[in-house]
Amino acid sequence: MSIVVIGVNHRTGPLSVLERVAIPPEDVSKAVATLSRRDNIGEVVLLSTCNRTEIYAVAEKFHGAYADLCSWLCEVGDLHPDDLNPHLYSQHDGAAVAHLFSVAAGLESAVLGESEILGQVREAWKTAQAEGAARSALNHLFRHAVRVGKRARTQTGIGRKTASVSHAAVEMIAEGVDSLAEQRVLILGAGVMGERVALAFRDRGVAHLTVVNRDPARARALADRVNGAAVEFEHFDEALASADIVVSCTGASTPILTTDVLAPRAGSPLHIVDIAVPRDVDPSVGALPDVTVLDLDDLRDWADRGLSSRAAESDRVRTIVADEVEMFHLDAQARQAAPLVAALRRRAEEIGDAELDRYAKRLASLSGEQRETVEAMVRSLVAKLLHEPSVRLAHDAGTPRGERNAAAIRDVFDLH
């Protein structure tokens, strides 16, 4: 049995591929259920964010699982294998564990150390549990991964300063405009990302904020939080006409900002930042005069400029990840030994109970308290005799010595 991860992320594939295989939050449960029915998949967790779509699975045969997962990604993205395979990465067992721990710690994010990914890892795991697709192996793995992510952020400075895609987007915009606080900002989308963008603009002192969302109530609620205005989605072109900056982060499956939509405001300078996956902005918009379009690829390049200042923190997090991978393997080995240890204890207790029964007549004259003392002494003796073998079995699990000891225990105590 192997733990496998297969996916595409912002480092291995262009945004044009990432948006093809991205799974909307409302479709993740269905996708997990579909994946869990594949012949070679035992357990599965699907993690899909703006920077990655990757699948963690427990598989009896690596190659069979790899084929199943690759074909599913091709189906989702309507991609030929030749178009997808160059951008895929795959890891198994120890390397897969290390990859997930690095993701949870923020080392694999476009914005190094960003805080959003840990919540996304936890939510992906929760969804898989609800579908019955994450059980003993992946529950153990993801529980440990969440612990790694928390430890990385509490014991290092990896998450300080710009620590989310939304905050990074606002910081990137601020570098490209004069007097950010005086800009008229339009935010398309009032989901988690839109909320964080709006709050980041508010914290930077922007006074003119307009929120657009398909759910008017949600747009008004967010607008009230940032002292802004709400506009119904059907009328967002009116707000667009007076905007200086647009940040788009909707869940639309097709572009909502096209050349036709933007044509009426020709001649007015406009900065657009598209952090949606799939993209909200049609690529042709970038050719319009006085319109600057930035997307997640630009955000990644912007974030890369700050990597050197966090190099020391990154090294500290990598040390934590390496330590936690070792701890995970030791724990996993101990878990492998647990059934044998439990069987050994059951056999020893059975022998103890049988001996007490054999001497029942001789013990009949004892009082109830005396009888309990004798039984306690037998249980204590059994526990003390089994302590060292149990510790050895757990410590050496997964090693040649452990396998020899386990085989000897099974033979001696007939635990087959």
N, C-alpha and C positions, 0 to 999 in steps of 0.2 A: 504494500500500500504506500502511495506517495502523495505528498502535498504538491500541487502544481499551480503555477500562476502563468497566465498567458494574457497579453494585452498590447495596447498601443498607448503611448503617452506623448506629451508635448516635446520630448527629446527624440523620440524615434519616428514620429510621423508628423506631416504638415497638418495645419488646421483643416484643410480640405478633406483629409482622411478622418481626423478625429470627429468632425461633425457628422460624418456618415455613420459611424459606429456608436455615437453617443446615445444613451438610453434615457429618455425623460423620466423624472422621478415617479410619475404616476404609472409608468410601464415596467418598473423594475421588478415588482412582485411577480407579474406574469412571466417576465423573462427568466427569473430564477426558477419558477415552476417548470418552465419549458426545458431549461438546462438540466434540472435535476432528473428529468425523465430520459436523458441520453444514456445509452447502454453502458458507457465506460465511466460514468460519473457517479460517485457515491454521495458526496456532499458538495455544496457549491455556495459561494458568496460572490455577488456581482457588485463591483465598485465602479460607478460611472460619474465623473465630475467634468468640469470644463477642461481639465488638463489630462484626463486619462479615462480609458475604459479598460478594465482588467478583471479577469475572472480567476478566482481562487477555487480549486477543486481538490477533492480527495479521490484518487483513482487507483484502481488495481494495476492498470497498465498505462504507462506514461504515453506511449505512442498512440494508443487508442483514444485516450482523453484529449491529446493534442489535436488529433484529427477532428474529433467531435466539436471542440471549442472553436477551432479555426473555421470549420464549415458554418457554424452558427454565426460567427462574426461576419462572414461573407454574406450570409443570408440577410442579416440585419442591415448591413451597409450597402446591399446590392452591389457587391464588389467581386471581381474575379480574383481568385487566389493569387495570381501573379501581381495584382495591384496592391493586395493587402500584405502578403508575406514579407516583403522587404522592410515593412514598418513594425512587424510583430516582434515582441520579445517573449521569451519563455524561460522559466526557472523551475527547478523542482527540489523538494526536500530542503536541505539547509539553506540553499540559495534563495528559495522561495520565501522561507521564513525571514531571512535577512532583508529581502526586498520589502515585504509588508511592514516590518519594523521601521525601515527607513522611510517608507511612505507615511506611516503614522507619526513619525518624528518630524516630518516636514522637510526632510533632506531631498525628496524627489519632486518637490513642488516648484512651479515656475517662480514663485516668490518664496525664496528660501525661508523655512521656518514658519510659514503662514499657519494661522490657527484653525482655519476652516476645515482642513483635511481631517483632523482628528474626529470631529463631529460627523463627517461624511463616512469615515471608516466605521464608526459606531452605528450609524444609521443603516449602512449596508449590511452589517452583521445582524442587526435587529430585524431587518426585512427578511433575511434568509431564515432566521429562527422562526418567524411567523409562518413561513411557508414549509417548515419542517425540513429545510434543506441544509441547515447548519446543525450538526449534532456534536458528538463527543470530540472529534478531531478538530473541526474548525471552531467550535466553541472555545476549546482550549487555546488554539492559535490566536483568535481575535481578542479573547480576554487578555492575553499576554500583550498583544499589540497595543491595545488601549493603554495598558500600564506603561509601556515604553514611551508612547506619545506624551503622556502626562509627565513622566520622569524627565524627558528631554526638555520640556518647557519650564519645569520647576527648578531644575538643577543647572541649566545653562541659560544664556541670553539669546538663544536662537530665535525666539519669538518676539524680541523687542523691536521697537520702531515699527516699520511697515510690516504687518504680520497677517495680511489677508489680500486676496485679489482685489476686493473692492477698495480697500484703502490704497493699495498700490496704484489702482486706476486713477484715483483722485490725485495722488502725489505726482503721477506722470503728467496729468493734465496741467497741474499747477506749474510745472516747469515750462510748459509751452505757451502760457498766456500771461498777460500783464494783469495784475490786481485781480486774483481769483475771486475775492469777496464781492467784487462788483459785477461779475458775470451773471447772465441769466441762464440758469441750468434747467434742462428738461431731462427727467429720468423716465425711461420707458420700462415699466415692469416694477411691481411692488412686492415681489417675492423676497426671499432671504437676501439675495444679492442686491436687489434694488433698495431694500431697507438699509443695508450696510453702506451702500454708496450714498444714500441720502443723509444718513447720520454723519458720514465722513465729511460731506460738503458742509453740513451744518456746523460741525466742529471746526472747520476752516473759516468760518465766518461768512459763508455765502448767504445772502439775504433773499435772493430771488430764486426760489426752488419750485418747480412744478412737477407733479407726479401723475403719470398716466398708467392706467391698468384696465384690463378688461372687466375686472370686478370694481365698480365705482366705489363701493363701501371700503374696500381694501385701500384704494388710492387715497380716499379721504382720511382714513385712519393714519396712514403714513404721513400724509401732508400735514395733518394736525401736529404730529410729533416733531416735525422740523420747521414749523411755522411757515409752511408753504401753501401752494394751491393745488387742487386736484382737478383733473380734466378727464372727461370720459373718453374712452379709446376712440370712439367714432369721430371725435373732434380734435384729435391730437395734432392734426395739421395746422390748426389755428395757433396752438402753443409753439409749434415748430417754427412758425413764421417769425417769431420774436426771440427765439433762443440763440444764445451764443455758443453754448455747449450742450451736446446731447450724449447721454450715456444710456446705451440700450442693453437690457439684460432680461428679455422676455423668454418665454418658453415656446415661442412660435416655431413651427416646423419649416416655414419659408420666410424669406426676407420681407420685412415690413417697411424698410427705408430703401426706396428705389429712386432712380433718376426722375421718374414721373412725380413722385411725392415731393421731391426736393426742388423741382423745376421752378415753382412759383416764387421761391426766395432767392433766386439767382442774384449774385452780386454781393450778398451779405456774407462776411466771413463766418464760418461755422466749423467748430471742432466736434467730431463724432468719435466716441470710443465705444466699440462693440465688444462686450465681454460675454455675449451669449454663445452657446453651443447647442444647436447649429447657429450660424451667424444671422443676425438680424438685418445686416446691411448688405445690399447687393454689391458685388465687387465693382460694378461700373460706376458707383457713386464716387469713388475715389478720383475719377477723371474729371469731375465737375470743377469749374473754377471756384476758387475761394473756399473749397471744402477740404478739410483735412480728416482723413479716416484712419483710426488706429484700432487694432484688434489685439487678440491674445498673443499673437506672435510678436507684435511690437511691445506688449507688456512684458513678455519674457525677456526680450532683448534689453529693455529698460532695467528690469530687475537684475539682470546679469552684471550690470555695471557696479552694483553694490555688493557683489559676492566677496570681494577681497576684504571688506570691512568685517565680514562675518566668518572669515576663514577659521579663526581660532575657535569660535563657537561650534562651527561645523565639525571640526576635529573632535571636540569634546562629545558631541552628539554621536559621532561614529564610534567612539569608544564605548559609549553607553549601549549602542545598538549591538556591538560585538559582544559585550558582557551579557546582554539580555538574550542573545541568540544562544550562547553557551548555557545559560540558566534554563532556557526553554528545552534544550536538548537533554540536559540532566533530568529535568522534571519529566520529560516525555519518556525517558528511559525508566525512571522510577515507576511511571504509570504502566509501562509494559510489564514490569515485575509484579505489580500489584495483584493480578489474578492468581499468580503462582503463590505469592506470600499468603493470600487469603485462603487458598486451597490447603496450604501447609498448616495454617492455624486451625482450619476446620478439622483436618485429620488428627492433629494433636489433641484437640478438644474432644473429639470422638473417642480417642484412646483413653483420655482422662475420665470421661463419663463412664466408659465401659468398665474401667477399673473400680470406680466408685460403686457401680452396680454389683460387681463381682464380690466386693467386700461389704455389701449392704447388711448381711446378717450380723457380721462382726461389729458393725457400727450401729446396730439397732439399739443398743443400750445407751447410746450417747443422747444427751439432751439436744433440743433443737439448736441451741446456741453453739454447742460443741460440734454438731454436725456441720453447721455453716462455717465454722472455723476450719474444719478439715477440707471442705469443698473449696474455700478461699485459698488454702495452702496449695491444693492441687492446681488451681487456676494460675496462681502466682508462679509456681514451679514451671508450668508449661510456658507461660509468658517469658520467663527469664531464659529458659533453654532456647526459645525461638528468636529471641531478640537479635543476637549476633548474626545468625543465618539470614534473617529478614533484612537487616541492614546491608549485609554483603550482597544479597540478591539485587536490592534496589541500586546500590552503588555501582555494581558491575554490569548492570543491564545494558544490552547493546554492544558488549565487548566479547571477544572470544572466551575470556575467562568467565564472564557472566553466563555465557551459553553453556559452558562445561559444567559450571556449578548448578545451573537450572536443570540440566539433563540428569545430573547425579541425584538431585533432590527428588525429581519425578520418579527415578528408578527406585531409590531407597524407600520412599513412602508410597510407591505405587499410585502416583497421581496422574496417570495417563488419561 
